[in-house]
Amino acid sequence: MRPEPLGSLRRSHTCNQLRDQHVGQKVTLMGWVHRRRDLGGLIFLDLRDRYGITQCVLNPEVKEAFAKAEKVRSEFVLAVVGTVGRRPDNTQNKNLDTGAVELVVEQMLILNTSKTLPMPVAEDQQVDESLRLQYRYLDLRRPAMSKAVLLRHNLAKAVRDYMDGQSFMEIETPMLMSSTPEGARDYLVPSRVNKGKFYALPQSPQIFKQLLMVSGQDRYFQIARCFRDEDLRADRQPEFTQIDIEMSFVGQEDIFAMVEGLVGHMWRTVMNVELPAQFRRMPYSEAAERYGSDKPDLRFGLDFFELQVGDIEFGAFQNTTVKAFRVPGKGGLSRKETDAWVEMAKSSGLGGLMFASLSEGAVKSSILKFVGEERFKAIFEQLGVQEGDLVVIGAHAVRKTLNSALGKIRLEMGKKFELIDKGKFEFAWVVDFPLFAWNEETQKLEPEHHPFTSCHPDDLDLLEKDPAKARAAAYDLVLNGNELASGSIRIHQRDMQILVLSKTDLTIEEIQAKFGFLLDAFEFGAPPHGGIALGLDRLVAICAGFESIREVIAFPKNQQAMCLMTGAPVDATKEQLDTLALEIQKSKVGA
């Protein structure tokens, strides 16, 4: 079947525009055949574009159009001209915006045909992700994916509208830059002009946005593309997008207020949800000790309580930190179920887990003989245990290991026992992070966030005496167990920047080589400044109800950082390598 040319014909309406007021009008629609139904005397075609669906009716009396309709199949591309009619009351589709009307077709053009699709797109069905990524242009026709693309657009538009109203300027920063340490491996780009030298793709616009503050631009933002060569998982991609923000002459609370206003505007205008004017604040230490995570999911409880059990003669409690949390109504778990939780605890670094419950006023626990009934009841009172509740107890000599393991178990129990209200949006600011973290592999201090974060003003003396204990003027915005944004008040003085960098074992020569231009800029009247970056991909995924950010990126990579649609990454040709003065060194087998 040969496709017909569009010629001078143009659509007058989209497939989601026609309503009762259009009845009797002659209109032109264009789109894809979503569904075809042949009822003998009549043929019905549901025509689809990204805006919606309209039912089109073809009558045998309109011979040419009807003959074409007999050959039409799903996903053919059509142009149809006809008169809008009202559908009989008993055939109206209340699930469609156009469900009260239909188009009585008088003329049809088959603009293109379609082979049988390798995957269904008319409905949202389970399809293998590899197949979806291979045919992403078809996957994006599916209703859920089309909605996600629109949601992303609307959220980005809301950002630009709000930031413009707050006197921010959108300024682009370079994609080709020098390599700077920011916590992950850089993607390198060889230079043809300067052979043997490389650019790095930006992990973030961090240095450039600080330089924009030095330049006096005062309020900058950018919906920026960023690149990190790191191990992938559901919430990571080699290329991602962040809402990048920087402000001059501000403190932490100024940035919080601005972001709370921005996020509130996004949720109000796009999600039709009203958020609190101010989000909860939580110190990093509280998040770690109470929830076992620096990004706690606050949509449910299961808070940790530290138990004072040093006087109990029980091996698991000796020289350890012991913590417990209460799971409402789950005291009747089977041995098989508790064994599964114990295995999870062991895989997370604990020796095991202990359980207790209150049944008919009596304590039930495998460690009852070690702890005793009265002591258990005192623990139950501390935790607020009710009849039928489950108490989960963990112990470890390393507090951080205990917190992390219980944090994973808490989150999995929240999911398993359906304690999470998926309709809630629970935001919190996590503040007072450590300035440095100890890297066991390198046996060196490294920045907890990045090396441009200033020290907490109350801990400046610790920066010299005991930098591992110093807090940072850093903050994360957490939403439903996800790190939605991260930022800090920046260093804006040369000497302080050199001091912080030196704590990571960089020599003054290395500091000058990597950051000389930034240090020079700080000597020309750099203002106090701070900022934050919100992950747009993650934000859209949460709003759309997806677990993976791949669902809200138009053309993502898979978990091996490959594009299954285009085949990237691919081998370079010899000509390309010669132009760049590069040579690929093949690894030796067994090396």
NUKE-880441 format. One line per 10 residues: for each residue x, z, y of C-alpha. Coordinates in pm, 1 decimal. Example, Ala and Ser with C-alpha at 12.3 -4.5 7.8 and 13.67 -1.06 7.14 Angstrom:
% NUKE-880441
1230.0/780.0/-450.0  1367.0/714.0/-106.0;
This chain:
% NUKE-880441
0.0/0.0/0.0  151.8/-111.3/331.0  124.3/139.3/618.1  -51.0/17.4/932.3  103.0/28.1/1279.9  -26.0/282.7/1530.2  -31.7/23.2/1806.2  -200.6/138.9/2125.5  -426.1/393.3/1948.9  -372.0/753.8/2060.4;
-537.8/1076.6/1951.0  -792.5/1228.4/2185.6  -810.6/1570.7/2020.3  -618.3/1783.8/1771.1  -766.0/1877.6/1433.9  -862.6/2221.8/1565.9  -1038.9/2127.5/1890.9  -1379.7/1992.8/1797.5  -1677.9/2225.3/1853.3  -2054.5/2202.3/1907.1;
-2005.1/2078.5/2263.3  -1828.9/1767.1/2129.8  -2126.0/1653.4/1917.5  -2208.7/1291.4/2000.4  -1867.3/1215.2/2148.0  -1640.3/941.6/2014.1  -1296.1/1083.1/1934.0  -966.6/994.2/1765.8  -784.6/1234.7/1531.9  -448.9/1198.9/1356.5;
-292.1/1406.3/1082.5  -231.3/1458.4/711.8  -488.6/1449.6/431.9  -520.5/1814.4/337.8  -785.0/1761.2/72.4  -996.6/1467.0/-53.8  -1338.5/1497.6/-216.4  -1529.1/1197.1/-356.9  -1896.6/1283.0/-401.8  -2001.9/938.3/-514.8;
-2199.7/821.3/-217.9  -1970.6/985.8/37.9  -1598.6/1059.7/66.4  -1488.0/1375.5/251.8  -1136.8/1407.5/389.3  -1001.5/1729.9/539.7  -757.3/1611.5/805.3  -482.6/1857.5/902.2  -229.4/1892.6/1179.5  -39.1/2203.3/1291.8;
-337.5/2314.9/1500.3  -599.7/2320.5/1222.9  -832.6/2119.5/998.9  -1134.1/1893.8/1063.1  -1369.1/1755.8/797.1  -1408.0/1377.4/814.2  -1697.1/1192.4/643.7  -1682.9/831.4/525.0  -1998.5/637.5/441.7  -1999.8/326.9/218.6;
-2182.4/144.0/498.5  -1859.2/146.4/699.8  -1701.1/-83.5/444.0  -1343.2/-124.8/567.4  -1283.8/244.1/637.2  -1457.4/347.4/312.7  -1243.6/108.0/108.6  -928.9/262.6/257.9  -1061.8/612.5/190.9  -1094.3/525.2/-178.5;
-716.8/466.2/-188.3  -616.4/767.5/21.1  -443.7/1062.7/-148.4  -319.3/1404.4/-39.8  -58.9/1408.5/240.7  -123.5/1048.4/348.9  -93.4/1022.3/727.2  -410.1/889.5/892.2  -561.7/800.1/1225.5  -942.4/816.0/1228.5;
-1188.7/715.6/1498.0  -1549.9/824.2/1488.6  -1838.0/1023.5/1633.3  -1859.5/1401.6/1615.1  -2166.0/1523.5/1425.4  -2306.2/1867.5/1354.3  -2284.6/1981.3/993.0  -2609.2/2100.0/829.1  -2640.9/2479.5/848.1  -2601.4/2527.7/474.1;
-2271.6/2329.9/467.0  -2094.7/2486.2/762.2  -1755.8/2646.6/690.0  -1722.4/2976.1/874.9  -1358.0/3002.9/767.2  -1264.1/2705.9/986.7  -1268.5/2700.8/1366.2  -1409.6/2346.9/1337.3  -1644.4/2442.5/1054.2  -1968.2/2372.8/1247.2;
-1890.8/2003.3/1302.2  -1749.9/1698.9/1125.0  -1621.2/1357.5/1222.8  -1829.2/1061.4/1102.9  -1553.8/800.6/1063.0  -1597.3/444.3/1192.8  -1234.6/328.9/1182.8  -932.3/440.1/982.2  -562.3/354.6/991.2  -331.3/454.0/707.4;
-17.4/527.4/911.0  189.3/625.3/607.6  153.2/698.6/239.9  298.5/990.5/43.5  441.6/1032.8/-302.4  313.9/1321.1/-511.9  467.8/1631.0/-355.2  716.5/1837.2/-561.1  533.2/2152.0/-448.0  182.4/2240.3/-326.8;
138.6/2273.2/49.6  -240.4/2281.3/93.6  -254.4/2650.0/-5.7  -6.3/2938.5/-0.6  96.7/2957.3/-365.4  400.7/3109.9/-534.3  676.6/2847.7/-537.7  1040.3/2886.5/-644.9  1248.1/2955.0/-334.3  1519.0/2704.9/-428.0;
1258.2/2429.4/-442.9  1112.8/2543.3/-110.3  1455.0/2534.3/56.8  1537.3/2194.7/-93.7  1215.4/2049.4/51.6  1194.5/2275.3/356.9  1023.9/2005.5/565.9  738.1/2018.6/314.5  748.5/2398.0/284.7  690.5/2420.3/661.7;
355.4/2243.0/613.6  223.9/2544.7/420.6  -19.1/2757.6/628.0  186.6/3080.4/617.0  506.3/2901.5/717.8  336.3/2710.8/997.6  197.6/3040.1/1129.8  544.4/3198.3/1114.7  695.7/2915.6/1321.5  420.9/2958.1/1581.6;
462.6/3337.1/1582.2  835.8/3298.7/1644.6  766.6/3064.0/1936.3  512.0/3303.5/2087.3  743.4/3604.5/2057.2  1032.7/3412.6/2215.3  805.4/3298.5/2497.3  690.7/3656.8/2554.7  1057.1/3760.8/2584.9  1129.6/3496.3/2847.5;
813.3/3573.4/3043.6  885.6/3946.9/3052.2  1256.1/3918.0/3129.6  1191.9/3674.0/3413.5  945.5/3923.9/3560.3  1216.3/4193.7/3546.1  1471.6/3986.6/3745.5  1684.4/3891.1/3443.3  1861.1/3554.8/3439.0  1896.3/3354.9/3116.7;
2260.5/3245.4/3100.9  2425.0/3052.5/2817.2  2762.6/3164.0/2685.2  3021.3/2956.2/2490.3  2987.0/2869.4/2122.4  3359.3/2792.1/2091.0  3568.5/3096.0/2178.0  3868.1/3304.8/2075.2  3845.4/3521.3/1765.9  3778.1/3888.1/1845.7;
3722.9/4175.8/1600.2  3351.3/4259.1/1591.1  3294.1/4391.1/1240.8  3266.0/4073.9/1030.8  3470.3/3763.8/947.2  3461.5/3480.3/1199.3  3367.7/3122.0/1128.5  3666.5/2918.7/1247.1  3652.6/2568.8/1399.5  3975.3/2362.5/1400.6;
4071.9/2190.0/1723.7  4151.9/1816.7/1710.3  4311.1/1818.0/2056.2  4520.8/2129.0/1998.4  4626.6/2072.0/1640.4  4689.2/2382.8/1432.6  4475.5/2598.8/1660.8  4122.0/2725.1/1601.3  3813.2/2831.0/1787.8  3583.5/3100.1/1650.3;
3204.9/3080.7/1654.6  3065.8/3390.3/1830.5  2955.2/3686.5/1621.6  2774.3/3783.0/1943.1  2818.3/3704.3/2314.4  2952.6/4058.7/2364.8  3262.6/3992.5/2575.6  3102.5/3715.9/2779.3  2800.2/3923.1/2874.5  3033.1/4201.4/2988.8;
3224.3/3948.1/3196.8  2892.3/3837.3/3347.7  2846.0/4195.4/3465.2  3194.2/4184.9/3620.9  3086.2/3861.1/3791.6  2798.3/4043.0/3962.5  2506.7/3876.3/3780.2  2349.3/4223.6/3735.3  2081.2/4137.3/3476.5  2154.2/3886.5/3200.0;
1967.1/3787.3/2887.8  1992.9/3508.8/2633.3  1818.1/3415.1/2310.6  2156.5/3356.6/2151.0  2275.8/3197.8/1828.7  2535.4/3411.5/1648.6  2755.0/3351.0/1343.2  2902.1/3592.8/1089.6  3080.5/3511.2/765.9  2963.1/3807.2/559.9;
2796.2/3879.8/228.7  2434.0/3772.6/238.8  2111.9/3948.2/145.7  1744.8/3925.0/245.3  1803.5/4027.0/607.0  2130.0/3835.6/663.5  2210.9/3472.9/737.5  2542.4/3312.0/833.4  2372.7/3199.7/1155.5  2109.6/3414.4/1320.9;
1941.0/3470.5/1656.5  1944.1/3773.7/1880.4  1780.1/3863.2/2209.6  2095.4/3953.9/2401.3  2066.1/4176.5/2710.1  2310.5/4332.8/2957.3  2250.7/4532.9/3276.7  2473.3/4673.8/3552.6  2460.2/5020.2/3714.8  2251.0/5171.0/3433.4;
2251.8/5457.9/3187.9  2107.9/5489.2/2839.9  1755.0/5583.0/2950.1  1735.8/5280.5/3183.8  1799.9/5049.8/2890.3  1549.8/5236.4/2673.4  1278.3/5198.7/2937.9  1346.9/4827.0/2977.3  1341.2/4760.1/2600.6  1027.8/4971.4/2551.5;
859.4/4762.1/2819.9  979.4/4437.3/2659.8  872.6/4531.5/2306.6  540.9/4668.0/2434.6  475.8/4337.1/2613.9  560.1/4136.1/2299.4  329.8/4340.9/2077.0  48.8/4341.9/2335.0  51.7/3969.7/2409.1  135.8/3831.9/2064.7;
21.7/4093.5/1811.3  -268.8/4237.4/2014.1  -131.0/4586.0/1940.2  -77.4/4859.0/2200.4  243.1/5058.6/2143.8  334.3/5399.4/2288.5  492.1/5375.2/2633.0  796.4/5566.9/2505.6  949.7/5566.3/2159.4  1074.2/5869.6/1969.4;
1441.7/5971.3/2013.3  1638.6/6095.0/1712.4  2007.1/6192.3/1690.0  2207.4/6008.5/1424.7  2283.5/6340.6/1256.6  1910.6/6419.4/1220.6  1834.6/6075.0/1079.5  2110.8/6110.4/820.0  2033.6/6472.1/724.7  1653.9/6441.2/725.5;
1599.1/6089.1/589.7  1933.9/5982.3/441.5  1956.2/5675.3/663.6  2054.3/5573.2/1015.7  1746.8/5347.5/1016.3  1474.0/5571.3/869.0  1129.5/5439.4/783.6  901.9/5683.5/967.4  570.5/5546.9/838.7  566.4/5818.5/571.6;
703.3/6168.2/517.7  923.6/6295.7/232.3  1157.3/6468.2/479.2  1461.9/6644.3/327.6  1507.2/7021.4/340.7  1841.4/7183.5/275.4  1814.4/7467.2/25.1  2026.6/7782.2/42.6  2097.7/7834.5/-327.7  2465.7/7934.0/-333.5;
2383.6/8262.1/-507.3  2205.4/8089.9/-796.6  2424.9/8070.9/-1106.3  2354.7/7710.4/-1196.6  2637.1/7459.6/-1238.1  2475.3/7175.5/-1041.2  2435.9/7407.2/-739.3  2793.6/7533.1/-731.1  3008.5/7411.1/-438.4  2750.3/7148.7/-345.1;
2493.6/7074.6/-79.4  2142.8/7096.6/-227.3  1843.9/6920.8/-74.9  1482.3/6872.0/-176.5  1172.9/6684.8/-63.4  805.3/6701.8/-151.8  599.9/6408.9/-286.7  228.0/6485.6/-242.7  12.6/6463.0/-555.7  279.9/6330.7/-791.4;
351.4/6643.7/-995.2  224.2/6486.8/-1317.6  498.9/6227.7/-1367.4  583.4/6147.5/-1728.7  927.1/6199.3/-1881.9  975.3/5821.7/-1879.9  901.4/5806.1/-1507.9  1133.8/6093.7/-1416.1  1409.6/5941.2/-1632.8  1383.0/5617.8/-1430.6;
1433.6/5811.7/-1105.5  1730.5/5995.0/-1258.0  1892.1/5660.7/-1344.4  1844.4/5544.7/-985.4  2009.4/5864.7/-862.9  2306.6/5810.9/-1094.0  2347.0/5450.8/-977.6  2351.3/5584.3/-619.0  2634.0/5829.2/-681.0  2457.6/6150.2/-789.1;
2502.1/6322.6/-1121.4  2124.1/6323.8/-1165.9  1800.6/6460.7/-1019.3  1596.4/6773.8/-1078.0  1219.1/6805.2/-1054.0  966.8/7082.2/-1008.1  590.9/7105.3/-957.6  310.9/7355.0/-907.8  37.4/7343.9/-1171.5  -245.8/7599.8/-1181.2;
-36.0/7830.9/-968.8  262.5/7820.5/-1205.3  600.1/7656.5/-1149.5  702.2/7381.2/-1390.0  1064.7/7268.6/-1394.8  1344.7/7203.5/-1641.7  1567.8/7433.5/-1433.6  1312.1/7715.3/-1398.6  1523.6/7953.9/-1611.3  1819.3/7909.8/-1371.4;
1627.1/7936.3/-1044.3  1346.2/8173.1/-1136.2  975.6/8168.7/-1051.7  998.2/8377.2/-735.3  1286.2/8175.9/-592.6  1102.7/7852.1/-668.5  791.8/7977.1/-493.5  999.3/8058.3/-185.3  1137.2/7703.1/-196.9  782.4/7567.8/-236.8;
672.6/7764.4/67.8  960.8/7616.8/269.5  856.1/7265.2/163.7  480.9/7324.0/203.8  413.7/7246.4/-162.8  49.6/7227.0/-272.0  -107.2/7219.4/-617.0  -10.5/6896.9/-797.4  281.7/6807.7/-571.1  621.9/6692.5/-699.2;
948.1/6842.9/-569.2  1261.2/6627.3/-599.4  1598.1/6809.9/-585.9  1944.5/6658.9/-552.0  2292.1/6808.8/-519.9  2641.5/6677.7/-449.3  2972.1/6806.2/-318.6  2985.6/6525.4/-58.5  2703.0/6560.6/192.5  2711.9/6191.7/293.1;
2676.9/6080.3/-70.9  2381.4/6315.3/-122.7  2203.5/6199.5/192.0  2254.5/5831.7/113.1  2134.7/5863.3/-246.9  1827.1/6070.0/-159.4  1755.5/5821.6/121.0  1735.3/5535.3/-129.6  1516.4/5739.1/-363.9  1289.1/5847.2/-76.8;
1236.7/5486.1/29.1  1169.3/5362.3/-324.4  924.3/5646.8/-386.8  747.0/5560.2/-62.8  699.7/5205.0/-193.4  626.4/5297.8/-556.0  365.3/5560.1/-470.1  212.0/5344.9/-191.0  278.0/5604.7/78.4  365.7/5342.1/341.7;
99.0/5224.9/584.2  193.5/4857.3/617.0  -25.0/4819.1/924.1  180.6/5069.6/1127.3  471.0/5001.0/1360.9  689.5/5312.4/1386.7  967.7/5276.3/1643.3  1246.6/5525.7/1711.6  1570.7/5533.2/1905.1  1861.1/5662.9/1695.2;
2125.9/5798.7/1933.6  2464.0/5978.5/1938.4  2634.8/5772.1/1668.1  2997.2/5849.3/1583.0  3236.9/5647.0/1796.7  3460.3/5569.4/1496.2  3419.7/5539.2/1119.6  3694.9/5591.9/861.6  3772.5/5287.2/648.2  3882.1/5403.3/301.9;
4034.7/5064.6/216.0  4257.0/5032.5/523.7  4294.6/5408.0/576.1  4229.0/5352.1/945.7  3966.9/5435.3/1202.9  3743.4/5147.2/1304.5  3463.9/5128.9/1563.6  3124.0/5237.5/1430.6  2956.5/4973.9/1651.9  3221.7/4764.7/1828.3;
3537.8/4845.3/2025.5  3372.0/4800.2/2365.9  3140.9/5101.1/2324.5  3213.0/5391.7/2557.3  3259.4/5747.2/2439.9  2976.1/5995.9/2485.1  3048.4/6165.2/2822.8  3042.0/6511.1/2659.6  3307.3/6412.5/2401.7  3580.5/6264.0/2619.2;
3817.5/6548.3/2529.3  3765.3/6473.1/2158.3  3869.3/6112.6/2212.0  4224.2/6236.3/2263.4  4224.4/6542.8/2032.2  4005.9/6439.8/1736.3  3861.4/6087.5/1779.0  3690.1/6094.0/1438.0  3453.4/6361.9/1573.1  3375.3/6189.5/1903.9;
3025.6/6053.6/1957.0  2953.7/5715.0/2109.6  2720.8/5626.5/2395.2  2553.3/5400.5/2140.7  2196.7/5361.3/2022.3  1988.6/5167.5/1770.0  1620.9/5081.7/1789.9  1467.2/5132.4/1445.9  1136.2/4985.8/1329.7  981.0/5059.3/989.1;
1316.8/5122.5/823.1  1490.6/4824.8/985.3  1757.9/4820.4/1252.0  1576.1/4609.3/1510.6  1831.3/4640.7/1789.5  2172.8/4787.1/1859.6  2349.6/4855.9/2187.1  2563.2/5086.0/2393.5  2691.2/5181.6/2734.6  3012.3/4979.9/2764.1;
3363.4/5068.4/2863.8  3427.7/4926.4/3210.9  3775.1/5066.0/3288.0  4103.7/4915.8/3168.4  4276.9/5241.6/3070.2  3975.9/5367.1/2873.4  3944.7/5035.1/2689.3  4312.1/5045.1/2591.7  4275.6/5406.9/2473.7  3976.9/5326.4/2247.5;
4143.6/5015.9/2104.3  4463.4/5210.2/2037.0  4270.7/5455.9/1818.4  4205.5/5167.4/1576.0  4581.3/5128.9/1519.5  4624.8/4823.3/1742.6  4954.6/4805.3/1929.5  4959.8/4746.3/2304.2  5095.9/4396.6/2233.5  4803.8/4320.8/1997.8;
4555.2/4460.0/2247.8  4697.5/4244.3/2524.4  4699.4/3932.7/2304.4  4338.1/3974.9/2187.3  4174.5/4126.4/2494.0  4406.5/4060.2/2787.0  4148.4/3853.8/2976.3  3889.5/4133.6/2946.4  4138.1/4402.4/3050.9  4238.5/4189.7/3349.2;
3873.1/4152.9/3449.6  3825.7/4531.4/3446.1  4087.6/4555.7/3723.5  3873.5/4354.7/3964.3  3587.9/4595.9/4027.2  3395.8/4603.2/3698.1  3064.4/4790.5/3743.3  2929.8/5046.2/3495.6  2712.4/4849.3/3254.9  2536.7/4860.1/2922.4;
2319.5/4649.3/2701.6  2154.5/4582.8/2371.1  2078.0/4300.7/2128.7  1752.7/4271.1/1934.2  1744.7/4070.3/1610.0  1483.1/3801.5/1668.9  1471.3/3687.1/1305.0  1407.2/4038.4/1176.2  1155.7/4109.3/1450.4  952.4/3798.7/1360.4;
973.9/3877.4/987.1  832.6/4227.3/1042.5  550.1/4096.0/1260.4  469.5/3823.3/1004.4  479.4/4070.4/712.2  774.6/3907.3/531.5  1057.5/4092.3/354.1  1317.4/3819.0/406.5  1423.2/3665.7/736.8  1460.4/3332.2/553.5;
1081.4/3306.4/578.3  1088.3/3290.9/958.3  1389.4/3063.3/1010.9  1296.8/2695.0/1013.5  1599.7/2578.0/814.7  1780.0/2877.1/657.0  2067.7/2896.2/410.8  2026.0/3051.1/65.9  2206.4/3364.9/-53.3  2519.9/3161.9/-125.2;
2523.5/3039.5/239.0  2425.4/2688.4/126.9  2168.7/2451.1/274.5  1990.6/2314.0/-32.1  1823.0/2043.6/177.5  2135.3/1881.0/328.4  2392.9/2000.5/73.9  2604.7/2182.4/334.6  2879.3/2292.6/314.0  3037.4/1969.2/188.9;
3389.4/1843.6/130.0  3567.7/1694.6/429.0  3701.9/1342.2/395.4  4076.2/1276.6/399.6  4031.9/1096.4/730.4  3861.2/1400.5/884.5  4135.0/1634.1/757.4  4411.8/1405.1/881.2  4251.9/1391.2/1227.4  4261.4/1771.8/1241.8;
4609.3/1792.3/1083.4  4466.4/1999.5/798.8  4529.3/1996.9/426.3  4315.8/2157.7/156.5  4525.7/2360.1/-85.3  4362.8/2354.5/-426.2  4371.2/2684.1/-613.3  4561.9/2680.5/-936.2  4358.0/2730.0/-1252.3  4397.1/3088.3/-1370.0;
4582.6/3190.7/-1054.3;
